[in-house]
Amino acid sequence: MAETPIRFGILGCAHIAQTVSRAICLSPNSTLYAVGSRSFEKAKKFSEANGFPPSAKIYGSYEALLDDPDVDVVYVPLPTSLHLRWVVLAAEKKKHVLLEKPVALNVAELDEMIKACEVNGVQFMDGTMWMHHPRTTKMEEIIYDPERFGNIKTVHSIFSYGGGDDFLRNNIRVKPDLDGLGALGDAGWYCIRAILWAAEYELPKTVTALREPVLNEAGVILACGSSLQWEDGKTATFHCSFLANLAMDITVLGTTGTLHVHDFVIPHEENTASFLAAAKTGYWELVTGMSAIPSQHVITTDLPQEVYMVTEFSRLVKSIKDGGSKPEGKWPSISRKTQLVVDAVKASIENGFEPVQVRV
Amino acid sequence: MAETPIRFGILGCAHIAQTVSRAICLSPNSTLYAVGSRSFEKAKKFSEANGFPPSAKIYGSYEALLDDPDVDVVYVPLPTSLHLRWVVLAAEKKKHVLLEKPVALNVAELDEMIKACEVNGVQFMDGTMWMHHPRTTKMEEIIYDPERFGNIKTVHSIFSYGGGDDFLRNNIRVKPDLDGLGALGDAGWYCIRAILWAAEYELPKTVTALREPVLNEAGVILACGSSLQWEDGKTATFHCSFLANLAMDITVLGTTGTLHVHDFVIPHEENTASFLAAAKTGYWELVTGMSAIPSQHVITTDLPQEVYMVTEFSRLVKSIKDGGSKPEGKWPSISRKTQLVVDAVKASIENGFEPVQVRV
């Protein structure tokens, strides 16, 4: 007998919800069960356009979707300013929560959401999809191996994309009342996660924002950067922007290893992803070339990375539902660490680029 | 009748002088004419090991080499602390000067050297060899093209290599009395030049060093980083280090273009060099892939990049000698700008990471 797939309800019809709906369709242990929008018509259209089965439930409000006892998981792609309200309510209704990033406007909000999930025994995970790509595991095998890579000394990450005039006027990501963290919350979230990932989730002791961030008239960040400092001398920098051509870089330097990836957020191609790695690189005798130059590692996948994320989430939910497992604490923990650094960068920008202690 | 090649005298027997001696041998308009060292025996051995013709002059002192009226060019690979004395003397003896970087301990010293070269009508150029690689011209065609690349928004550069225990104890680059600028003067010089190059040599208005540089017991920088800020909102960051595996990156982000190069200082292979460039990159509809992804550009060369540098230098010298041309002002100008930023980074480290105005 086939296992019953985990039933997803989609809260709202954001553009990113199309990508994740497709992933739910393609995930072997997940199913599109319901969609809710403030407009029934919009929800209906969304379900028709995004592969929902004819039996799918269409709801004209978020509350109605949350009241459906057969929804296992709520996927929340709403603007950040709405997360607190709807995540807490979803958790109270015993729904597991897959939450788009940035997860919260600040860590205090996130703590309320995480607490609600803990109290109600539901899984929390943010939608940082590249974490689940098989390439990420391959890169971990290299950079977490001290024999090969040595100690990590510095990390640099970039996520930029050219928003364009319409985006910069109208997108929710530049509206103070919707996604008030702007490029820091959107693109910067990925950079900060990449840096924490490379540091095996050890928090930096201080964060010092770089000077000359770009803000719009409403004070929302359109481009900024930061440096990060760890107790052990490790450092990192990142740059996030809505104002430059697309770039998605992680560069990790260890004492004996180098890693480069240029499309870490979204692989350039859906079914292959690559990175460059080198270990113990040296000069030729006359310093006109190198030994042990970077080699390209190519990972081929059958499915887009969002499917791996959805499938992992459903696996966790299934073992909670069926086996009495507890929710996996890793996921809320790394969301929280990411948010702590987001908050510290914002605080450093606001305090004139002084270093900010990262509070735990 | 073949043109008389430009005659080079090598001042000292530094390791890098082997690379440049080979380049002079391979350069069609240049010849190895003399080598001078404080030890005649050392100079003799160097000439025998590095392709000098049997007729080459061997000198047991730097002064004697400078007194030889047939030396056209002096190549100076001495420790930085000796540059001022020997470059000024060489210029006074009417020798053109090809000077290893870092060119000076500070811009005041460099100004004395440049002035001596100006007064004596000799060409000054620093040995930043990658500037002369044909790849650099190809990259300029892309990043300097506003139709393709838009406006440059941010630049990031890394140059690190693992010095190793012996290097970190004994190399001149970590000795305060020899190369007191440490990793900033050595590896950082290249990063700063790369950033200025990308900015078409427009100086930043301010430089703000990143926190937590690593210094040795004598106070010499082993690793550091900085951010740079321009009037027009452009920004840059770099990281230079003797403490991490080899990496040589330039990343340039324009409003519509992206450029990546991973071996800008010394191409991984002597006869081919590549870079990645993209323009107007976009997402697929469901944001699971990209259009206009970076393409790899490969440049094949017959000669190592140092030969292009030497040949260009000899071409300039020849047109001064033969045609009454004036020395090319571009080269001392960009050396000076690089040194100004080096000095500003050092000043920012010393003043507690406050922004430092870059003085012109």
Interface residues (C-beta under 8 A of the other chain):
Chain A: H15 I16 Q18 T19 R22 G150 K153 T154 H156 I158 S160 Y161 G162 T206 T208 L210 R211 E212 V214 A223 G225 S227 Q229 G233 T235 T237 H239 S241 L243 A244 N245 L246 A247 D249 T251 L253 G254 T255 T256 G257 T258 H260 H262 D263 I266 P267 H268 E269 E270 L276 A278 A279 K280 T281 G282 Y283 W284 L286 V287 T288 G289 M290 I293 P294 P304 Q305 E306 F353 P355
Chain B: H15 I16 Q18 T19 R22 G150 K153 T154 H156 I158 S160 Y161 G162 T206 T208 L210 R211 E212 V214 A223 G225 S227 Q229 G233 T235 T237 H239 S241 L243 A244 N245 L246 A247 D249 T251 L253 G254 T255 T256 G257 T258 H260 H262 D263 I266 P267 H268 E269 E270 L276 A278 A279 K280 T281 G282 Y283 W284 L286 V287 T288 G289 M290 I293 P294 P304 Q305 E306 F353 P355
